[in-house]
Amino acid sequence: MPVFSNPVIPATTSTINSNSLPDKCMCVDGVCRDPSHKHYAEQQKKQQEQLKQQQLLQKRKRRLSLTTEISSVRLLPTTTCSLYSGSKFRGEQRSGRSRYDVSVHIQHVDLSESFLCGYLHIQGLTEDYPELTTFFEAEIIGRKYSFLTKKWDADDQVDIQHWTRFQAFRPLKNHMKKDGFVYDFHNKDFIFMRWKEHFLVPDHRVRTINGASFAGFYYICYQLSTGIITGFYFHKNSERFQELKLHHCADNNSFPSFEFR
């Protein structure tokens, strides 16, 4: 029986041109797997374009993750209006019929931490110390500090007696003892604080002064729209409701911070 061998076809190499490939092929589920057909070349080109689009989309997502859309996110300022590092206030403190010149120099303000500090300078308080300067720190009423002092010999009744002397506080009186109540001073015209004097400047070793005391603290109300600070001093052995009234002084060498929206 004769044996027939398959004819040998010589191999040739050529570049596949999509325009020269046949138009029809046996595609399975819309996918062509035969490189000899025109559909295969078109399909490969389409897949490459889709891959590029996916890579571009991933790059955009990574960029967005590293940036913040500030138009929709509120940025809390560290200072506000005339409360800024370097700002100065001048006015007086009244005790009975006596009045004493007072100036305050703010050293540092951080509203995000409900904190500021500075120097308080008072004149004519005693004969031994015609001028007194003390360093003080402030607790700003807000997320970190409540209206209830609970220290410095001030109980809830003392707090109410002093806070209610500020007209701006009176609508808040019924809320100050509620659990979870937080006074949000952002976007408010009034900021409430406690100013606690710590020591004399420059001699921090002096703890007592004949005829004066810095063992107490001030209940403070600051109005943004006017730049006015009003305060009442409290110490269990001092005259009650000594009033502090201060006005902001324009300073060409210091500049407030602004919040851009």
ABEGO torsion letter per residue (X at the ends): XBBBBBBBBBBBBBBBBAAABBABBBBBGGBBABAABAAAAAAAAAAAAAAAAAAAAAAAAAAAAABBBAAABBBBBABBEABBBGBBBBEBBBBEABBBBBBBBBABBBAAAGBBBEBBBBBGABAABABBBBBBBBBBBEAABBABAGBGGBBAAAAAAAAAABAAAAAAAAAAABBGBBBBABGBABBBBBBBBABBOABAABABBBGBBAABBBBBBBBAAAGBBBBBBBBAABBBGBBBBBBBBBBAABBBBBBBX
